[in-house]
Structure formats: C-alpha cells, structure tokens
Amino acid sequence: MISIVIPVYNEEGNLHELLRRIFTVMEELSRPYELILVNDGSKDSSLPIMLKERQEHPNNLRVIDFNGNFGQHTAILAGFRSSRGEYVITLDADLQNPPEEIPKIISLLDSGHDVVGTIRQKRKDSLFRRYASRMVNKLMNKVTGFTLHDYGCMLRGYRREIIDIINECGEVSTFIPALAQKFAVNPIEVEVSHSARKEGESKYSLFRLIRLQFDLMTAFSIFPLQAITILGGIITALGIILGIAGFFGHALNTVLAGLVITCTGITGEYTGRIYQEVRKRPRYIIRKIYEEDNNE
C-alpha cells in the first residue's frame, strides 16, 4: 500500500489540479493507496476544497485539520503518524513537484531502497533562489556530514521501517529529509523534473529559509559550537601575538566584538532549542480528522 502525505497551506488555486493528477497517476499504477492531506491552518478555501474532494473519493482520501499553522515539516510528521502504507511518499501542494514522478520513486522503493531522495532538474525558481540553494546544500553537507544534493525538494519516498523510526523521535523541531537520511541503510537519490508555481506564492520568505537552515544545523550537529571554540582560540592567539608586537587597533576590537556577538547568538540557538524541548508542548494540535469512519 502507498501512502501519499501532502502538507497544505493556502493552496486553493492548486488543489483541484494536484488531486486530479495524483488520482490519475495512482489509478494507472493499480496499487492500493491512500492520500493524506494535512491542512496546516489555511486561511483561504483550501479546507472546503479538500473536504469536497474527500466526499468524491471517500476510500482513498483523508484530511487532517490542524487548529493553526505549525509548519510544513510538522504537518508531514502528523501525516506520517496517520499513514498506513508500507511506502510513504511526500510532496508539496504547489505543483512544483510533478505527481507524475511518483512511480519513479515507488520503483526505487520496490528495488529495496529504504529512502529515496530527489534532485530537482532545471529548476523553475529565481536565479537568487537557485544559487542560494546550492550554497545551503553544500554548507549543510559540511555541517551535518550527510551527502544530500537537494535539501529543499519534498518529493521523497520512505519505507515503513524508516517512518516508524521517525515517529519515535520526539524533538520539537526537525528536518525530515535529514532525519530520514540519518536512519537510512540503503538510501538513493534520483533526478526529478521541476515545474514553475502556477498559483499562489511561496510560503518560504528569505527569513524563513534562514530560520530553517538554523534549525537544520542545530538539530543535527554541534559543529557550530565547535567552530566558534576553534575560532575563539585563533583570535586569542592572534591577540597575544599582536599584544607582544605592540599593535592594538580598532580593527582587532571590532573583530573581537563581532566574535562575541556571533558566539552568543549560536549558543543562544542551542539554548533556545533546549528550552523548546523541556517545555514538552505538543508539536501540533489536530482539530479533526476526516476519514471513512466519521461524518463531515
């Protein structure tokens, strides 16, 4: 059985075409499947559209309705917990991940791979976003020790054993592709096509993208803490050398001030993460699950 999990946030302009194409692809595969849509606090008509589609496909479509906006990865985690399939496929609702690529991922899962990552080819994003993504991918691989080539593409496939392990993880903030890679035994990456967004706009502003990278770094590595320790030692040695040589300048003071601020910020990131964990607040709150055994 195939479970398809899709987080939805203000995607009223894309949902009808998205679902039509997914149903077409899955019917052609002739394999049992379920589609799980997680409404992540949409403020437009996304939820009514999903519920109408559910009435037309009651045996294959379920809707999880959050009582607020908890974020893309949190919505996917809720879908994981609700999923029943031996394979679980994730993708975004913006149609930039073509549903027609799903059979390619299923085929690789059939061949024995436990995690199937994807690499977007000929991306239809802005030049700035493409280059920023490349830089982030390289930086994240250095920091985390992983070898992922495209952290941003959510069109991915997972076997049930990986999903079960992820479901056992209790951290408040996480990054699913990296988390799955950490537990994978036989992962693989495959090239997939990429489409331009037809309706709506990206939910990831520059600030949210930066925030996501901080989450990724602090969730999977202590390298930033180690790096500032090493840098602190280097600056200290440099200060001693300059002191012996009799050079005390404003430049050195500026560098030291910047270093202190950076160290404080990085340490604060880890402290804040600990604070989030010890509060033990729920990751998300579900208002209602619309499925076959309840009435809308």
C-alpha positions as CSV (number, residue, x, y, z in Angstrom):
1,M,0.0,0.0,0.0
2,I,1.2,3.5,-0.8
3,S,0.6,6.5,1.5
4,I,0.9,10.0,0.0
5,V,1.3,12.8,2.5
6,I,0.9,16.4,1.5
7,P,1.0,19.4,3.8
8,V,-1.4,22.2,2.6
9,Y,-1.2,25.9,3.5
10,N,-3.3,28.3,1.4
11,E,-3.1,26.4,-1.8
12,E,-6.7,26.8,-3.1
13,G,-5.5,27.6,-6.6
14,N,-3.6,24.4,-7.0
15,L,-5.6,21.7,-5.1
16,H,-8.0,20.7,-7.8
17,E,-5.3,20.1,-10.4
18,L,-3.0,18.5,-7.9
19,L,-5.6,16.0,-6.8
20,R,-6.8,15.2,-10.3
21,R,-3.2,14.4,-11.4
22,I,-2.4,12.3,-8.3
23,F,-5.6,10.2,-8.7
24,T,-4.8,9.7,-12.3
25,V,-1.3,8.5,-11.6
26,M,-2.3,6.2,-8.8
27,E,-5.2,4.7,-10.7
28,E,-2.8,3.9,-13.5
29,L,-0.4,2.1,-11.1
30,S,-3.3,-0.2,-10.0
31,R,-1.9,-0.4,-6.4
32,P,-3.8,0.3,-3.2
33,Y,-3.1,3.8,-1.9
34,E,-4.3,6.5,0.4
35,L,-3.9,10.2,0.2
36,I,-3.4,12.2,3.4
37,L,-3.8,16.0,3.2
38,V,-2.8,17.9,6.3
39,N,-4.4,21.3,6.5
40,D,-1.8,23.5,8.2
41,G,-4.0,26.3,9.3
42,S,-5.0,27.5,5.8
43,K,-6.9,30.8,5.8
44,D,-8.3,30.5,2.2
45,S,-10.7,27.9,0.9
46,S,-8.2,25.1,0.9
47,L,-10.1,23.1,3.6
48,P,-13.5,23.2,1.9
49,I,-11.9,22.1,-1.4
50,M,-10.2,19.2,0.4
51,L,-13.4,18.1,2.1
52,K,-15.4,18.3,-1.2
53,E,-12.7,16.1,-2.8
54,R,-12.9,13.7,0.1
55,Q,-16.7,13.2,-0.5
56,E,-15.9,12.2,-4.1
57,H,-13.0,9.9,-3.0
58,P,-14.0,8.6,0.4
59,N,-12.0,5.4,0.2
60,N,-8.7,7.0,-0.7
61,L,-8.6,10.5,0.7
62,R,-8.3,11.6,4.4
63,V,-7.9,15.1,5.7
64,I,-6.1,16.1,8.9
65,D,-7.2,19.6,10.0
66,F,-4.8,21.5,12.3
67,N,-6.2,24.2,14.6
68,G,-3.4,26.6,13.5
69,N,-0.2,26.9,11.4
70,F,2.5,24.6,12.8
71,G,4.8,24.4,9.7
72,Q,5.5,22.2,6.8
73,H,7.6,19.5,8.4
74,T,5.3,19.3,11.5
75,A,2.4,18.7,9.1
76,I,4.3,15.9,7.4
77,L,5.0,14.3,10.7
78,A,1.3,14.3,11.5
79,G,0.7,12.6,8.2
80,F,3.4,10.0,9.0
81,R,1.7,9.1,12.2
82,S,-1.6,8.7,10.4
83,S,-0.2,6.8,7.4
84,R,-0.9,3.1,7.0
85,G,1.2,2.3,3.8
86,E,4.3,0.2,3.5
87,Y,5.7,3.1,1.4
88,V,5.1,6.7,2.2
89,I,5.6,9.5,-0.4
90,T,5.7,13.2,0.4
91,L,5.3,16.1,-1.9
92,D,4.3,19.8,-1.7
93,A,0.9,21.0,-2.8
94,D,2.2,23.8,-5.1
95,L,2.5,21.5,-8.1
96,Q,6.2,22.3,-8.5
97,N,6.8,18.6,-7.6
98,P,5.0,16.9,-10.6
99,P,2.9,14.0,-9.3
100,E,3.8,12.1,-12.5
101,E,7.3,11.4,-10.8
102,I,5.7,9.3,-8.1
103,P,6.0,6.0,-10.0
104,K,9.8,6.6,-10.3
105,I,10.1,6.8,-6.5
106,I,7.9,3.8,-6.0
107,S,10.0,1.7,-8.4
108,L,13.2,2.5,-6.4
109,L,11.4,1.6,-3.1
110,D,10.4,-1.7,-4.8
111,S,14.0,-2.4,-5.6
112,G,15.0,-2.3,-2.0
113,H,15.9,1.3,-1.2
114,D,14.6,2.5,2.2
115,V,14.8,6.2,1.5
116,V,14.5,7.8,-2.0
117,G,15.7,11.4,-2.1
118,T,15.3,13.7,-5.2
119,I,17.3,16.3,-7.0
120,R,15.3,18.9,-8.9
121,Q,16.4,19.3,-12.5
122,K,16.1,22.6,-14.5
123,R,14.6,24.4,-11.5
124,K,12.0,27.0,-12.3
125,D,12.9,29.2,-9.3
126,S,14.5,32.6,-9.4
127,L,18.3,32.8,-10.0
128,F,18.9,34.0,-6.5
129,R,17.0,31.1,-5.0
130,R,18.8,28.5,-7.1
131,Y,22.2,29.8,-6.2
132,A,21.3,30.3,-2.5
133,S,20.0,26.7,-2.5
134,R,23.3,25.3,-3.9
135,M,25.3,27.2,-1.2
136,V,23.0,26.0,1.5
137,N,23.2,22.4,0.3
138,K,27.0,22.4,0.3
139,L,27.1,24.1,3.7
140,M,24.6,21.7,5.3
141,N,26.5,18.6,4.0
142,K,29.7,20.0,5.6
143,V,28.0,20.7,8.9
144,T,25.9,17.5,9.1
145,G,28.2,15.0,7.4
146,F,25.3,14.0,5.0
147,T,25.6,13.8,1.2
148,L,22.2,15.1,0.2
149,H,22.2,17.1,-3.0
150,D,18.9,18.9,-2.7
151,Y,17.6,19.5,0.9
152,G,14.7,21.6,-0.4
153,C,12.8,19.1,-2.5
154,M,10.0,17.4,-0.6
155,L,9.1,14.9,-3.3
156,R,10.6,11.9,-1.5
157,G,9.9,8.3,-0.6
158,Y,10.3,6.2,2.6
159,R,9.8,2.6,3.6
160,R,7.7,1.9,6.6
161,E,10.7,1.0,8.8
162,I,12.1,4.5,8.4
163,I,8.7,6.1,9.1
164,D,8.3,4.1,12.3
165,I,11.7,5.3,13.5
166,I,10.9,8.9,12.6
167,N,7.6,8.6,14.5
168,E,9.6,7.6,17.6
169,C,11.7,10.7,17.5
170,G,10.3,13.3,19.9
171,E,12.2,16.5,19.2
172,V,10.0,19.6,18.7
173,S,11.8,21.0,15.6
174,T,13.2,18.7,13.0
175,F,14.0,18.5,9.3
176,I,12.6,15.3,7.7
177,P,14.9,14.7,4.8
178,A,18.0,14.9,7.0
179,L,16.3,12.8,9.8
180,A,15.4,10.1,7.3
181,Q,19.0,10.1,5.9
182,K,20.4,9.6,9.4
183,F,18.4,6.4,9.8
184,A,18.6,5.1,6.2
185,V,20.5,1.9,5.4
186,N,20.2,1.9,1.7
187,P,19.3,5.4,0.5
188,I,19.4,6.7,-3.0
189,E,18.8,10.0,-4.9
190,V,17.1,10.3,-8.2
191,E,16.7,13.3,-10.6
192,V,13.1,14.6,-11.0
193,S,11.6,17.4,-13.0
194,H,10.5,20.7,-11.6
195,S,7.7,23.0,-12.5
196,A,7.0,26.7,-12.1
197,R,4.4,27.6,-9.5
198,K,1.1,28.4,-11.3
199,E,-1.0,29.8,-8.5
200,G,-0.2,31.5,-5.2
201,E,3.2,32.3,-3.8
202,S,6.0,30.5,-2.0
203,K,5.4,30.3,1.8
204,Y,9.2,30.5,2.4
205,S,10.4,34.1,2.7
206,L,14.2,34.7,2.9
207,F,13.8,35.0,6.7
208,R,12.0,31.6,7.0
209,L,14.7,30.0,4.8
210,I,17.4,31.3,7.0
211,R,15.4,30.1,10.1
212,L,15.1,26.7,8.5
213,Q,18.9,26.4,8.0
214,F,19.5,27.3,11.7
215,D,17.0,24.6,12.6
216,L,18.8,22.1,10.4
217,M,22.3,22.9,11.7
218,T,21.4,22.9,15.4
219,A,19.2,19.8,15.1
220,F,21.8,17.6,13.5
221,S,25.3,18.9,14.5
222,I,27.2,20.6,17.2
223,F,29.7,21.8,14.6
224,P,28.8,25.5,15.0
225,L,29.7,25.3,18.7
226,Q,33.0,23.5,17.9
227,A,33.7,26.1,15.2
228,I,33.3,29.1,17.4
229,T,35.5,27.4,20.0
230,I,38.3,26.9,17.5
231,L,37.8,30.5,16.1
232,G,37.9,31.8,19.7
233,G,41.3,30.1,20.2
234,I,42.6,31.5,17.0
235,I,41.5,35.0,17.8
236,T,43.0,34.7,21.3
237,A,46.3,33.6,19.9
238,L,46.2,36.4,17.4
239,G,45.5,38.9,20.2
240,I,48.5,37.7,22.1
241,I,50.8,37.9,19.1
242,L,49.6,41.5,18.3
243,G,49.9,42.4,22.0
244,I,53.5,41.2,22.1
245,A,54.2,43.1,18.9
246,G,52.6,46.2,20.4
247,F,49.7,46.6,17.9
248,F,46.4,47.4,19.5
249,G,43.9,48.8,17.0
250,H,40.2,49.4,16.4
251,A,40.2,46.6,13.8
252,L,41.0,44.0,16.4
253,N,38.4,45.3,18.8
254,T,35.8,45.2,16.1
255,V,36.7,41.6,15.2
256,L,36.5,40.6,18.9
257,A,33.2,42.3,19.3
258,G,31.8,40.5,16.3
259,L,33.1,37.2,17.6
260,V,31.4,37.7,20.9
261,I,28.1,38.5,19.3
262,T,28.3,35.5,17.0
263,C,29.2,33.2,19.8
264,T,26.4,34.5,21.9
265,G,23.9,34.0,19.0
266,I,25.0,30.4,18.2
267,T,25.0,29.5,21.9
268,G,21.6,31.0,22.2
269,E,20.3,28.9,19.3
270,Y,21.2,25.7,21.2
271,T,19.9,27.1,24.5
272,G,16.6,28.0,22.8
273,R,16.3,24.6,21.3
274,I,16.8,23.0,24.8
275,Y,14.1,25.4,26.2
276,Q,11.7,24.3,23.5
277,E,12.3,20.6,24.3
278,V,12.0,20.8,28.1
279,R,8.6,22.6,27.8
280,K,7.2,19.4,26.2
281,R,4.4,21.3,24.4
282,P,2.6,19.3,21.7
283,R,4.1,19.6,18.3
284,Y,0.7,20.2,16.8
285,I,-3.0,20.2,17.7
286,I,-5.5,18.4,15.4
287,R,-8.9,19.9,15.2
288,K,-10.4,17.0,13.4
289,I,-9.5,14.1,11.1
290,Y,-11.9,13.5,8.3
291,E,-11.9,9.8,7.4
292,E,-14.2,7.0,6.4
293,D,-15.5,6.3,9.9
294,N,-16.7,9.8,10.8
295,N,-19.2,12.2,9.2
296,E,-18.4,15.6,7.9
